[in-house]
Amino acid sequence: MAYSDTIDQIAERVDHLLLRHEELQRTNALLTQQVQALSLERDQLKSRLAAARARVDALIERLPTSATTAAPASPEASA
């Protein structure tokens, strides 16, 4: 009888482990999808940032040089 109980316990444990394994596989698949989506979003944001920096640099280049040297310092900048 003890042998049968041991086998039943092992079978129950194996069933539990199989269910847990399937659950972890589903969770892993969802997390992999999230990582892919976030990587794509990050790459898009990097691209937008680079484009914005290029536009700002182009605007800075268009500024007259006399305006940058003759501009008085604002009181907030020294505070």
Secondary structure, 3 states (H helix, E strand, C coil): CHHHHHHHHHHHHHHHHHHHHHHHHHHHHHHHHHHHHHHHHHHHHHHHHHHHHHHHHHHHHHCCHHHHHHCCCCHHHHC
